Amino acid sequence: MREIDKVTILPNAVARQVGEETVILHLGSGTYFGLDAVGARIWQLIAEGKSLDEICDVILDEYEVSRPDLERDLEILIEDLLKQDLIATS
């Protein structure tokens, strides 16, 4: 993930908040992708244009998690969102 600095949400992804979770719909495939509260916060930060390092800093301030665990989980989430064609890297 270190080679990825920033990700952007693709126009084919529509997200809605449902309680503490976020549900993302891929308009092309009709596939839904769900995010828990932390994933939803990360999605929000991506939408705000934050870099992955900035996202890590915010999440570390808001949640009780170690940086190595957060970086690993963030990498997994980014890979999943890329596979679902919901985000692009830059």
C-alpha positions in Angstrom: 0.0 0.0 0.0 2.9 2.3 0.5 3.1 2.9 -3.2 -0.4 4.2 -3.1 -0.7 7.8 -1.7 -4.2 8.7 -2.5 -7.4 7.1 -3.7 -10.5 8.7 -5.2 -14.1 7.5 -5.3 -15.3 6.6 -8.8 -18.5 8.1 -10.2 -20.0 4.6 -10.4 -20.1 4.4 -6.6 -23.0 5.8 -4.6 -22.8 5.6 -0.9 -25.5 6.0 1.8 -25.3 6.1 5.5 -27.4 3.5 7.3 -27.1 3.9 11.0 -23.4 3.7 11.8 -22.7 1.7 8.6 -22.3 2.8 5.0 -23.7 0.9 2.1 -22.1 1.5 -1.3 -23.8 0.6 -4.6 -21.8 0.0 -7.7 -24.1 1.5 -10.4 -22.7 -0.6 -13.2 -23.0 -4.0 -11.6 -25.7 -3.3 -9.1 -23.5 -4.9 -6.4 -23.7 -3.6 -2.8 -20.6 -3.2 -0.5 -21.1 -2.6 3.2 -18.7 -0.8 5.6 -18.8 -0.9 9.3 -18.4 2.3 11.4 -14.6 2.6 10.9 -14.8 1.7 7.2 -17.5 4.3 6.8 -15.3 6.9 8.5 -12.5 5.9 6.1 -14.8 6.3 3.1 -15.8 9.7 4.4 -12.1 10.7 4.6 -11.5 9.4 1.1 -14.4 11.5 -0.1 -12.8 14.5 1.6 -9.7 14.0 -0.5 -7.4 12.9 2.3 -4.2 11.0 1.5 -3.8 7.5 3.1 -1.3 8.9 5.6 -3.8 11.6 6.6 -6.5 9.0 6.9 -4.3 7.0 9.2 -3.6 10.0 11.4 -7.3 10.8 11.7 -8.3 7.3 12.5 -5.5 7.0 15.1 -6.8 10.1 16.8 -10.4 8.9 16.8 -10.0 5.2 17.6 -7.9 3.1 19.9 -5.8 1.1 17.5 -2.1 0.6 16.8 -0.6 2.1 13.6 0.6 -1.3 12.3 -2.9 -2.8 12.8 -4.6 0.2 11.2 -2.2 0.2 8.2 -2.8 -3.5 7.6 -6.6 -3.1 7.9 -6.6 0.0 5.7 -4.6 -1.9 3.0 -7.1 -4.7 3.1 -10.0 -2.3 2.8 -8.4 -0.3 -0.1 -7.7 -3.6 -1.9 -11.3 -4.7 -1.5 -12.6 -1.3 -2.7 -10.3 -1.5 -5.7 -11.4 -5.0 -6.6 -15.1 -3.8 -6.4 -14.2 -1.0 -8.8 -15.4 1.6 -6.3 -12.1 3.6 -6.0 -9.1 4.5 -8.1 -5.5 5.1 -7.0 -3.4 8.1 -7.7 
